[in-house]
Amino acid sequence: MEHLATVGALMGLAFTSGLRLYSTLLALGLGIRFGVLTLPPSLGDLHVLAATPVLVTLAIVYCVEFVADKVPWVDSMWDLVHTFIRPVGAAFLGAAALGDLDPVVKTLVAILCGGIALSSHSAKAGTRIAANHSPEPFSNIGLSLAEDGLVLGGVWLAIQHPVIAFTLVVVAVAFIVWTVPKLVRAIGRRVSRIRAAWTTQSAGSV
């Protein structure tokens, strides 16, 4: 049960890292610093996130992300840049949390965490691209605020109720794997229609 709790906590943190890496780390660090979150002994190495230099750095980057994530198309560019950063960050978080365990175990956990982060990141990025085709900016802001809340709740759940987090992440990843290809195809069809309309309009104006 202890091992399942550890894996569940890391899976929960990996999922939120795919949505917001800096927010996840900052929320975790602040929670540890102020005693809101109590880490199990197996994740004791994550106490480093509560160090003042780490918190200050995370707070600065988080503020940049908070603004960028709420501006149409800027959010998609930010997601594009973080397609590599978020999964790698989640993988590093998972490996670092386990301290001096067997390198094979740490590698497997890192791969698991990176894969989960990539799945949640892909869902987020695809949803944002779809929202960016809407002429109004409020859907982006609403989605971004919802993600902010999801990250905070997800970090708390991952640490306080890791078995529940494990179950929810498994369900969420399965849903994402089923949904994302359909979302990508829908976006592709919409882009094709826009391109065709643009080409027709350009030809008519000549």
N, C-alpha and C positions, 0 to 999 in steps of 0.2 A: 504493500500500500504506500509505503514511503517513497519508493521509486516511481510509482504512478503519479504521486503528488508532485514530485520534482519535475517529471516530464510534462505533466499537465501545466505547471506554472510556466515552464519555459516555452511551451507551445502557445500559451495565452499571450505571453510577452512577445513572442515572434509574430503572432498575428497582428497585434497592435503596432509593432514595429514596421510592418508592411504598409500600414496606413500612415503612421507618423513616427518615424524613428526617434527624432529629437524629443518629441512630446512624451513618448513612452519612457525614455531614459530620464527625462527631467521629472516626470511624475513619480517614477520609481525612486529616484534620488531624494526628492523632497519628502516623499512618504517615509522613507527610511530615516532621514534627518530629523523629522519632527515626530517620529514614533507612531505615525498613522499606519504604517505597514510593518509587520514583524516577519522578517525573513526566516525561513526554516534553516536549520544548520547546514543542510546540503547546498544552500544558495548563499552561504555566508560571504563568499568572495564579492558579491554584488554591493557590499557596504562601501566599496570604493566610489560608487556613484553619489554618495552623500558628502564627499569631500568638497570643500568650498570652491576650489578652482574648477572642478568638474561641473558643479552646479552653475557657476557663472558662465562658463563656456556654453553649456547646454541652453541656458536661458537666452543668451544672445542669438544663437542659431535658431532657437524656437521662435523668437519674435520675428525673425526674417521669414520663416516658414509660415507663421500665422498670417502674415499679410499676403505673401505670395500666393497662398493656397486659396485666397478668396477673390482673386482677380481672374476673370475669364481669360483662358488661353495661357496666361502666365502660370496658372496652376498646372496645366498640362505640360508646359515646358519644364516646370519644377519636377513633376512626376517622371518625365523622360530622363532628366539628369539623375534622379534617384532610383532608376530601375536597377542599377548595379549597387548603389550605396545601401539601400534598405535591406535587401536580402543578405548582403555581406555583413552589415551591421548586426542583423539578427543572428546570423551564424556565429559571429564573434562573441556576441552576448551569451549565447548558449554555451559555447566552449569555455568562456572565461568564468561563467557562473559555477562550473563544476570543479574548478581548482585543479588539484593534482590527481584526478582520477586517471584511469587507463586511457592513453591517447586514442585507442580504437573507439572507446565509448564516447569520448569527447568529439571525435570526428563524425561519428554517426549522429550525435545530437546536433552538431553544427550543420550537417546536411539537412536534417529534419527541420531545424529552425529556419534555415535559409529557404527551403522549399515552401514552408508555410508563409513566410514573409512575402515571397514572390507571388504566391497565389492571392493574398489579400491586396498586395500592391497592384496586381494586374486588374483585379476587380475595381479597385478605386480609380485607377487610371482610365479604364474603359468607361466607367460611369461618368467621369468628368468630361471625357471627350464628347460623349453623347449630350451632356448638359450644356457644353459650350456651343452646340449648334442651335441652342435656344437664344432668341434675340435679347432676352432680359437677363440681368446678372444675378437675380435673387436666388435662382435655383443653385448656383455655385456657392453662394454664401450660406444658404440653408444646408447644403450637403457638407460643406466644410465645418460648420458649427456642430452638425450631427456627428461627424467624425471626431471632433474634439471631445465631445461627450462620450463617445464610444471608447476612445482611447483611455480616458480617465476611469471609466467603469471597468474596462477590460483589464487594466493594470491592477486595480483593486481586487477584481475577481480572481485573477491569475495567482495572486499571492495569498489571499485569504481563503479561497475555495478552489484550489487547483484541479480537483477531480471534476467539478462542474465545468471549469474552463476547458479541460481536456475534451469533455463530451461536446461542448458547444463548438470548439474549433474543428473537431472531426466533421460535425454536421455542416459547418460553414464552408470548409474546404471542399467537401463533396458537392455542395450547392454551387460553389464558384466554378469548379471543374465542369459542371453541367451547364452553367449559365454563360460563362465568358465567351465560348466559341459562338454562341447565338448572338451575343451582344456585338462581337466583332463583325459578324456577317451583316447585322442590321446597320451598323455604322458604315460599313463598306457600301451597302446599297444606297444609303442616304448620300454619301459622298459622291457616288456615281451619278445620282439624280441631279445633285447640285452642279456637278461638272458638265453634265449634258445640257442643263438649262443655261449655264454660262456660255457654253459653246454655241448653242442655238441663238442666244441673244447677241453674241459677238458677231456671228455670221449675218444676222439680220440688220445689224447696224453698219455693215460694210456697203 
